[in-house]
Every structure is written in structure tokens, then in C-alpha cells.
Amino acid sequence: MLRKRIERQVLSLSGLALGGIDFENPPGDPGLFGPQSITWRIHGDFSSMLCGGVSALLLQMLHPLALAGVWDHSSFREDMLGRLRRTSQFISGTTFAPVNDANALIEKVKSIHLRVTGTDAYGTPYAASDPDLLVWVHVAEAYSFLQSHLRYRNPALSLSDQNRYYQEFSRVAKSLGAANVPESVDAVEAYLQAMRPQLRCDERTLEVVRLLQNAPAPSRLARPVGSLMIQAGIELLPEWAAIQLGISLSPPKRRRIRFATRCIAGVLRWAVRNGSWHRAMRRMGVCTDR
């Protein structure tokens, strides 16, 4: 009973709450990556992905054009949970859904991007379909997901597997229209350093931080866990990004966040047996005991 109750709370935060995708059919459909991919392995852990998603959003919002697109065209300020679920559905769907569903999600987002245009707070025009902006959004996600996996799931993941993850996951970014996507640990690190002069933190960026820190939870049971995952996502940020956002965490606080997150992550892994990864593995006829 406790396991099912925890699982219901977890899945209510995920893209599965939106419905519309049958992850268990048709049998044998590998989707865009398949069960042997490193992308399935990394994206299959809800706890580390949630922490990574928080960190990715904060990193993305340091880019003034990405911030403007979300600020002007998204309802995230009024519907933070909805934003989380929609983002989760896109990531889980393009990772684990059957091929036709994954491609449909990509085409849907591409059509939405065509309508997301405007001018940022500094007078610079933006378009969500801009290949360079798509690279930034993708790299912020891929980098954050990988860092979270290394911290909370498998710190021993080999460098070759880390490189393979960037190579595999770039497929989604390219399908959305990104060009010159970095596809290795070294290339991603070089890209992030090269982008730093373009990044800014203003009052709207800080408002995103405040909104995340006060994000609503689907229930009282989920509230402390959600708050911890948000703290863990903030703590994951690279030092230079945290400094730019005005975030300072003492070493003792960092240790407390990491310890508590590892404990909670273990409980969530025990409880969840019907996530997107589990359903996709059943579609492939693969045992999910791990």
C-alpha cells in the first residue's frame, strides 16, 4: 500500500499524468534509442532526472533569449506543475515512447516553436526555432541530466558512456532543428565556457529561481520531497552559474542536501514500478528488476 501511494505521487509529477502515449505497445518497438542505449539508462531514473531538470531550467534561463521565450509564451508562472509535466512528457516520450509517438512529439514541439518569437528585454529578436538557441536549451538539459546521474545514480559511469550519451541524445536536438550540437564531455564543457559571455541574470531570471523554490506540490505528502529535489537541482548547478544567480550554499548544507537526496532517491526507486522506463522495457519484453 505504501509503495503504491508513493508511486502515485511520483507519477503525478511526470508526463504520464498527461496521458496520450501508450508506452507498452506495440510490442518490440524500440523507439528512437532502444533498451541497450545509454539514454534509456540515464533517463530511466526518475529521481536524478527530476533534480537534473530543475538544474537544467535554471541554466537555460541564464540565456536572455531562452528566458524571453519562456517568459513571453509559457504559463509556467501560473502553472509550474503543468510545465513540469509537459517537459517530462517530451523527454520521456522522445526517449521511451514507440517511434511514431516520439516523432509526433518532436513535430508538435517544432510547430509550437514556430509561434514562439519576439524581442528580449535587451532588444534582441528571438525565435524558439533558432538552431543556436536550440543547441543551448539541449546542452543545458543533457549536461544537467548527466551531472545528476553521476551524483545520484552512477558516479562510476565511464567517460566513453558519458560521450555516448551526448552522441545519442543529440538526435532529439537535431530533429528539432539544432545544428553543430556538441557530442562529447569535452565538447560540452568547451561549449558552456564559450557561452558564458552571452549569459545574464536579471530580475526575471531571479523570479524563476523564486518560483522554483516555492513551487507547489500535488499533495502534502509530496511537498517535502519536492522541496528537497528542487534544492538538489539548485545544488547541481556549476559553480559559475550559481554565482551568477546569486546562490551560495555552504559545504555542510551541500552535504546535507546530497545525503537526503540519496536517501529519498532510494525510496523512490523502490516504490516506482510503472514509470515510462518500466513500461517501455515491458514493451520490449525485458525484465525491469534492478
Phi, psi and chi 1 to 4 in degrees:
 res  aa     phi    psi   chi1   chi2   chi3   chi4
   1 MET       -  -46.2  178.3   63.3   81.5      -
   2 LEU   -62.2  -43.1  176.3   61.6      -      -
   3 ARG   -59.1  -45.3  172.8 -178.3  -82.0 -175.4
   4 LYS   -65.8  -37.2  -70.7 -176.7  178.3  179.7
   5 ARG   -65.3  -43.8 -172.8  179.7  179.1 -168.3
   6 ILE   -64.3  -42.5  -66.0  172.7      -      -
   7 GLU   -62.0  -41.0 -178.2  178.1   50.8      -
   8 ARG   -59.5  -42.0  -79.1 -162.4  -60.1  -89.7
   9 GLN   -64.4  -43.5  -65.3  -64.4  -41.5      -
  10 VAL   -63.2  -49.0  169.5      -      -      -
  11 LEU   -68.0  -22.6  -63.1 -173.5      -      -
  12 SER   -68.6  -19.7   73.3      -      -      -
  13 LEU   -88.9  -14.2  -68.5  169.9      -      -
  14 SER   -94.3  172.6   74.8      -      -      -
  15 GLY   -64.3  -18.6      -      -      -      -
  16 LEU   -61.2  -26.1  -70.9  171.2      -      -
  17 ALA   -65.5  -20.7      -      -      -      -
  18 LEU   -83.7  -19.0  -60.1  176.4      -      -
  19 GLY    68.1 -167.2      -      -      -      -
  20 GLY    91.2  -11.2      -      -      -      -
  21 ILE  -129.5  128.6  -62.2  175.8      -      -
  22 ASP   -96.7  101.0 -177.0   -4.5      -      -
  23 PHE   -75.9  -10.1  -74.8   88.3      -      -
  24 GLU  -101.2   -2.0  -61.6 -166.2   49.9      -
  25 ASN  -142.7  150.0  -70.7  -70.4      -      -
  26 PRO   -79.8  148.0   28.8  -34.1      -      -
  27 PRO   -55.8  137.4  -24.2   34.5      -      -
  28 GLY    85.3   -5.5      -      -      -      -
  29 ASP   -76.3  116.8 -172.5  -41.4      -      -
  30 PRO   -80.8   -5.3   31.8  -36.1      -      -
  31 GLY    69.4 -158.6      -      -      -      -
  32 LEU   -78.5  -19.8  -62.9 -178.4      -      -
  33 PHE  -124.2  -45.4  -58.4  101.9      -      -
  34 GLY    91.5  159.7      -      -      -      -
  35 PRO   -68.0  -17.3   23.6  -33.7      -      -
  36 GLN   -87.7   -3.1  -58.5  -55.0  -43.9      -
  37 SER   -76.7  152.9   66.6      -      -      -
  38 ILE   -71.8  -25.2 -170.8   66.9      -      -
  39 THR   -65.1  -41.4  -56.8      -      -      -
  40 TRP   -62.5  -39.7  -87.9   38.6      -      -
  41 ARG   -65.3  -44.1 -161.9 -172.3  -42.7  169.3
  42 ILE   -74.9  -45.1  -70.0  176.4      -      -
  43 HIS   -76.3   -9.0  -68.7 -172.6      -      -
  44 GLY   -81.7   -5.1      -      -      -      -
  45 ASP  -104.3  106.1 -175.4   57.6      -      -
  46 PHE   -59.7  -45.0  176.5   83.8      -      -
  47 SER   -59.7  -51.8  -57.7      -      -      -
  48 SER   -68.9  -31.9   58.5      -      -      -
  49 MET   -67.9  -37.2  -72.8  -65.4  -73.9      -
  50 LEU   -65.4  -46.2 -179.6   55.7      -      -
  51 CYS   -61.1  -44.6  -62.0      -      -      -
  52 GLY   -63.6  -35.5      -      -      -      -
  53 GLY   -64.9  -39.8      -      -      -      -
  54 VAL   -62.9  -47.2  169.9      -      -      -
  55 SER   -62.5  -40.1 -169.7      -      -      -
  56 ALA   -62.6  -43.1      -      -      -      -
  57 LEU   -61.5  -44.2  176.0   60.3      -      -
  58 LEU   -64.9  -40.2  -69.0  174.2      -      -
  59 LEU   -65.0  -44.6 -162.3   54.6      -      -
  60 GLN   -58.3  -40.3  -71.8  166.8  -11.6      -
  61 MET   -72.7   -6.6  -66.4  -58.0   94.9      -
  62 LEU   -75.8  -15.6  -78.4  171.7      -      -
  63 HIS   -87.0  118.6 -165.5  -57.7      -      -
  64 PRO   -59.4  -31.1   17.0  -28.8      -      -
  65 LEU   -76.1  -38.9  -58.1 -174.9      -      -
  66 ALA   -65.2  -41.7      -      -      -      -
  67 LEU   -61.1  -44.7  171.5   64.6      -      -
  68 ALA   -62.9  -41.1      -      -      -      -
  69 GLY   -62.6  -43.0      -      -      -      -
  70 VAL   -70.6  -43.1  170.9      -      -      -
  71 TRP   -62.9  -41.9 -165.6  -88.1      -      -
  72 ASP   -83.4  -25.6  -64.2  -17.9      -      -
  73 HIS  -125.3    3.1  -63.5  -87.2      -      -
  74 SER  -117.3  151.3  170.7      -      -      -
  75 SER   -96.5   23.8   61.0      -      -      -
  76 PHE   -62.8  -28.4   82.0   99.8      -      -
  77 ARG   -68.8  -32.0  -79.6  167.4  -72.9  170.2
  78 GLU   -95.9  -19.4  -59.7   79.9   29.4      -
  79 ASP  -141.0   67.0 -174.9   20.9      -      -
  80 MET   -62.1  -40.8 -176.0   67.8   74.8      -
  81 LEU   -65.4  -39.0  -75.8  176.4      -      -
  82 GLY   -62.9  -41.0      -      -      -      -
  83 ARG   -61.6  -43.6  159.6   83.6 -174.0 -160.3
  84 LEU   -60.8  -44.8  171.7   63.1      -      -
  85 ARG   -66.2  -40.7  -68.3 -179.9 -179.3  119.0
  86 ARG   -66.9  -42.1  -70.8 -171.3  -65.6  -85.9
  87 THR   -64.6  -42.8  -58.1      -      -      -
  88 SER   -61.3  -40.6  173.8      -      -      -
  89 GLN   -63.8  -39.1 -176.4 -173.0   59.5      -
  90 PHE   -67.0  -45.0 -179.3   77.9      -      -
  91 ILE   -65.7  -49.4  -62.3  -63.6      -      -
  92 SER   -68.2  -36.5   65.0      -      -      -
  93 GLY   -68.3  -45.2      -      -      -      -
  94 THR   -71.2  -21.6   51.8      -      -      -
  95 THR   -85.3  -50.4  -56.6      -      -      -
  96 PHE  -111.1  -16.8  -61.5  114.2      -      -
  97 ALA   -71.6  158.8      -      -      -      -
  98 PRO   -55.6  158.1  -24.4   34.3      -      -
  99 VAL   -52.6  -48.4  169.4      -      -      -
 100 ASN   -62.3  -40.5  -72.1  -17.4      -      -
 101 ASP   -68.0  -40.9  -68.6  -67.6      -      -
 102 ALA   -61.8  -45.9      -      -      -      -
 103 ASN   -66.7  -34.3  -74.4  -31.5      -      -
 104 ALA   -64.6  -40.1      -      -      -      -
 105 LEU   -62.1  -42.2  -80.0  172.4      -      -
 106 ILE   -62.7  -45.3  -70.2  170.2      -      -
 107 GLU   -64.5  -37.0  -68.9  -55.0  -46.7      -
 108 LYS   -62.8  -46.2  178.8 -179.1  177.9 -179.7
 109 VAL   -66.6  -38.0  168.8      -      -      -
 110 LYS   -60.5  -40.6  -75.1  172.8   68.3  175.9
 111 SER   -68.1  -36.2   67.5      -      -      -
 112 ILE   -65.9  -42.1  -68.2  171.6      -      -
 113 HIS   -58.1  -33.8  -79.1  173.8      -      -
 114 LEU   -63.4  -24.4  -66.9  175.8      -      -
 115 ARG   -93.2   -9.0  -56.6 -166.8  -64.7  -90.4
 116 VAL   -94.6   91.3  178.1      -      -      -
 117 THR  -137.6  163.9   59.4      -      -      -
 118 GLY   162.8 -157.5      -      -      -      -
 119 THR  -131.4  135.0  -56.6      -      -      -
 120 ASP   -79.5 -178.1   76.4   -3.2      -      -
 121 ALA   -65.8  -15.2      -      -      -      -
 122 TYR  -105.0    8.7  -55.2   94.3      -      -
 123 GLY    87.2   10.7      -      -      -      -
 124 THR   -94.0  127.6  -55.5      -      -      -
 125 PRO   -65.8  148.8  -16.7   29.8      -      -
 126 TYR  -137.8  157.0   67.5   81.5      -      -
 127 ALA  -147.4  128.6      -      -      -      -
 128 ALA   -63.1  -20.2      -      -      -      -
 129 SER   -85.9   -1.4   58.6      -      -      -
 130 ASP   -59.9  122.2  174.2   17.9      -      -
 131 PRO   -55.7  -38.2  -26.4   35.8      -      -
 132 ASP   -68.5  -39.7  -69.0  -23.5      -      -
 133 LEU   -68.2  -36.0 -169.4   55.1      -      -
 134 LEU   -62.8  -35.9  -72.8  166.5      -      -
 135 VAL   -64.1  -44.6  172.3      -      -      -
 136 TRP   -59.7  -48.6  169.4 -106.8      -      -
 137 VAL   -60.8  -43.1  171.6      -      -      -
 138 HIS   -66.2  -48.1  166.4   77.8      -      -
 139 VAL   -62.6  -40.5  169.3      -      -      -
 140 ALA   -59.2  -39.3      -      -      -      -
 141 GLU   -69.8  -53.9  -74.5 -177.5  -17.2      -
 142 ALA   -59.7  -44.5      -      -      -      -
 143 TYR   -60.9  -45.9  171.9   82.6      -      -
 144 SER   -68.5  -40.7  -60.2      -      -      -
 145 PHE   -61.8  -42.4  -67.6  153.5      -      -
 146 LEU   -67.9  -43.7  179.2   56.2      -      -
 147 GLN   -61.3  -39.5  -64.1  -49.7  -55.0      -
 148 SER   -67.6  -39.3 -169.7      -      -      -
 149 HIS   -62.5  -42.4 -175.0   83.8      -      -
 150 LEU   -65.1  -34.3  -69.5  169.5      -      -
 151 ARG   -82.8  -40.0 -179.8  163.0  -61.5  167.7
 152 TYR  -114.6   -5.1  -66.7  115.5      -      -
 153 ARG  -125.6  -56.1 -177.5   57.0 -180.0  167.7
 154 ASN  -145.8   87.0 -179.4   16.5      -      -
 155 PRO   -66.8  -13.2   22.4  -32.6      -      -
 156 ALA   -93.4    8.2      -      -      -      -
 157 LEU   -55.8  127.4 -171.8   71.2      -      -
 158 SER   -68.0  157.1   69.2      -      -      -
 159 LEU   -61.5  -37.2  179.4   60.2      -      -
 160 SER   -64.6  -37.9   62.1      -      -      -
 161 ASP   -70.6  -35.0  -83.8  -15.5      -      -
 162 GLN   -63.1  -43.6  -66.5  178.2   47.9      -
 163 ASN   -63.7  -40.3  -72.2  -27.2      -      -
 164 ARG   -64.1  -36.2 -174.1  155.9   64.4   94.7
 165 TYR   -61.0  -48.6  170.4   64.9      -      -
 166 TYR   -60.9  -38.8  -77.8  130.2      -      -
 167 GLN   -64.8  -47.4  -68.0  162.7    4.1      -
 168 GLU   -64.1  -51.9  -72.0  178.4    2.4      -
 169 PHE   -67.7  -21.2 -168.1   32.4      -      -
 170 SER   -62.7  -18.1   69.1      -      -      -
 171 ARG   -58.5  -39.1  176.6  175.9  179.9  176.9
 172 VAL   -67.6  -45.7  174.8      -      -      -
 173 ALA   -60.3  -42.7      -      -      -      -
 174 LYS   -65.2  -37.5  -67.7  173.2 -176.0  175.6
 175 SER   -65.2  -28.9  -64.7      -      -      -
 176 LEU   -80.2  -14.3  -71.3  170.5      -      -
 177 GLY   118.4    4.6      -      -      -      -
 178 ALA   -70.5  150.2      -      -      -      -
 179 ALA  -131.1  150.2      -      -      -      -
 180 ASN    57.2   49.3  -58.9  -45.3      -      -
 181 VAL   -77.8  126.8 -177.0      -      -      -
 182 PRO   -66.1  137.5   19.8  -28.9      -      -
 183 GLU  -128.6   30.4  -63.3 -176.0   11.5      -
 184 SER  -153.7  164.6   70.7      -      -      -
 185 VAL   -57.6  -47.8  170.0      -      -      -
 186 ASP   -63.8  -41.2  -72.8  -14.9      -      -
 187 ALA   -66.6  -38.5      -      -      -      -
 188 VAL   -67.0  -43.7  165.9      -      -      -
 189 GLU   -61.5  -42.3  -70.6  -71.4   -7.7      -
 190 ALA   -64.8  -40.2      -      -      -      -
 191 TYR   -63.1  -46.4  171.7   81.3      -      -
 192 LEU   -60.9  -42.5  -70.7  173.0      -      -
 193 GLN   -65.2  -38.9  -68.8  -57.3  -44.7      -
 194 ALA   -67.0  -29.0      -      -      -      -
 195 MET   -81.6  -16.6  -71.5  -64.2  -65.4      -
 196 ARG   -55.2  -39.9  -74.6  179.9   60.7 -177.0
 197 PRO   -62.2  -20.8  -24.2   35.4      -      -
 198 GLN   -87.5  -10.9  -60.6 -178.1   38.8      -
 199 LEU   -88.0  144.6  -52.6 -178.4      -      -
 200 ARG  -140.7  153.5  -57.5 -175.1 -173.0 -172.2
 201 CYS  -123.9  116.6  178.7      -      -      -
 202 ASP  -124.5 -169.0   59.2   21.1      -      -
 203 GLU   -62.8  -33.7 -176.5   53.6   39.6      -
 204 ARG   -70.5  -36.8  -64.6 -166.6  -58.5  180.0
 205 THR   -61.8  -44.7  -39.9      -      -      -
 206 LEU   -65.8  -30.3  -64.7  176.4      -      -
 207 GLU   -66.3  -35.9  177.6   64.3   13.2      -
 208 VAL   -61.9  -42.6  173.4      -      -      -
 209 VAL   -59.7  -46.2  177.4      -      -      -
 210 ARG   -63.7  -40.8  -72.2 -168.5  -71.5  -90.9
 211 LEU   -63.2  -41.8  -74.2  167.7      -      -
 212 LEU   -63.9  -43.5  -91.8  175.2      -      -
 213 GLN   -65.4  -22.4  -69.3  173.7  -33.7      -
 214 ASN  -115.1   24.4  -63.7  -75.6      -      -
 215 ALA   -61.5  139.1      -      -      -      -
 216 PRO   -71.1  157.0   27.6  -35.1      -      -
 217 ALA  -114.6  153.8      -      -      -      -
 218 PRO   -68.7  -15.7   23.0  -32.6      -      -
 219 SER  -162.6  168.4   70.9      -      -      -
 220 ARG   -65.1  -33.9  -74.6 -175.8  -62.9  175.3
 221 LEU   -63.0  -38.1  176.7   65.6      -      -
 222 ALA   -82.9  -16.9      -      -      -      -
 223 ARG   -59.1  -51.4 -170.9  172.6  -62.5  121.5
 224 PRO   -65.3  -34.6   20.1  -31.3      -      -
 225 VAL   -68.2  -44.0  175.1      -      -      -
 226 GLY   -61.3  -42.1      -      -      -      -
 227 SER   -61.6  -41.2  176.7      -      -      -
 228 LEU   -65.0  -42.5  174.2   61.6      -      -
 229 MET   -64.0  -35.2  -67.3  -61.4 -175.4      -
 230 ILE   -66.9  -43.5  -71.0  168.4      -      -
 231 GLN   -60.3  -41.2  -68.8 -179.0   62.4      -
 232 ALA   -64.4  -37.7      -      -      -      -
 233 GLY   -65.4  -41.4      -      -      -      -
 234 ILE   -64.0  -41.9  -67.7  171.8      -      -
 235 GLU   -66.7  -22.1 -162.9  -90.3  -27.3      -
 236 LEU   -74.2  -18.9  -94.3  174.1      -      -
 237 LEU   -56.3  143.9  -76.1  164.8      -      -
 238 PRO   -59.4  149.9   11.6  -19.3      -      -
 239 GLU   -55.7  -41.7 -176.9  178.8    4.4      -
 240 TRP   -64.9  -33.8   56.1  -96.9      -      -
 241 ALA   -72.2  -41.3      -      -      -      -
 242 ALA   -61.3  -41.8      -      -      -      -
 243 ILE   -62.5  -43.2  -69.4  171.9      -      -
 244 GLN   -63.8  -32.0 -166.1  165.0    7.2      -
 245 LEU   -85.9   -1.6  -71.5  165.3      -      -
 246 GLY    74.5   24.9      -      -      -      -
 247 ILE   -99.2  127.9  -64.8  169.0      -      -
 248 SER  -132.8  121.0  178.2      -      -      -
 249 LEU  -121.2  127.7  -62.5  171.9      -      -
 250 SER   -70.2  154.4   67.1      -      -      -
 251 PRO   -53.8  -43.2  -28.9   36.6      -      -
 252 PRO   -61.3  -38.8  -25.1   35.9      -      -
 253 LYS   -67.2  -39.9 -174.7  168.4 -175.1  178.7
 254 ARG   -59.8  -43.2  -72.7 -178.5 -179.7  -85.6
 255 ARG   -64.0  -39.7  -72.5 -166.7  -66.2  -90.8
 256 ARG   -64.5  -43.6  -70.9 -164.9  -62.6  -90.4
 257 ILE   -61.8  -45.3  -69.8  171.8      -      -
 258 ARG   -66.5  -42.3  -66.5 -179.6 -171.7 -172.4
 259 PHE   -63.5  -48.0  174.8   77.8      -      -
 260 ALA   -64.5  -39.2      -      -      -      -
 261 THR   -66.4  -40.8  -57.9      -      -      -
 262 ARG   -62.6  -39.2  -69.7 -171.9 -179.1  102.2
 263 CYS   -64.5  -48.4  -68.0      -      -      -
 264 ILE   -65.3  -39.4  -69.7  -62.1      -      -
 265 ALA   -59.9  -38.4      -      -      -      -
 266 GLY   -63.4  -40.1      -      -      -      -
 267 VAL   -65.7  -43.6  172.6      -      -      -
 268 LEU   -65.6  -37.9  -61.5 -175.2      -      -
 269 ARG   -65.0  -36.1  -70.1 -177.8 -167.9  117.2
 270 TRP   -66.1  -38.3  163.8   77.3      -      -
 271 ALA   -80.4  -38.0      -      -      -      -
 272 VAL   -85.4  120.9  175.6      -      -      -
 273 ARG  -127.8    2.6  -69.6  -65.9  179.8  -90.4
 274 ASN  -135.2   32.9  -68.5  -74.0      -      -
 275 GLY   -73.6 -179.8      -      -      -      -
 276 SER   -60.3  -41.3  -59.7      -      -      -
 277 TRP   -62.5  -45.3  176.0   82.3      -      -
 278 HIS   -61.4  -43.7  -59.5   86.0      -      -
 279 ARG   -66.9  -40.8  -60.9  179.9 -169.3 -155.1
 280 ALA   -65.9  -38.2      -      -      -      -
 281 MET   -65.4  -37.2  -68.3  -66.6  -92.7      -
 282 ARG   -64.2  -37.0  -70.6 -161.5  -72.2  -95.1
 283 ARG   -60.8  -33.2 -174.5  178.3   77.9 -121.4
 284 MET   -90.0   -0.4  -62.3  -58.2  -62.9      -
 285 GLY    72.1   29.5      -      -      -      -
 286 VAL  -109.2  135.2  179.8      -      -      -
 287 CYS   -65.7  139.6  177.0      -      -      -
 288 THR  -107.8   15.2   59.1      -      -      -
 289 ASP   -69.7  122.9  -70.0  -23.2      -      -
 290 ARG  -158.3      -   68.2  173.9 -174.5 -179.0
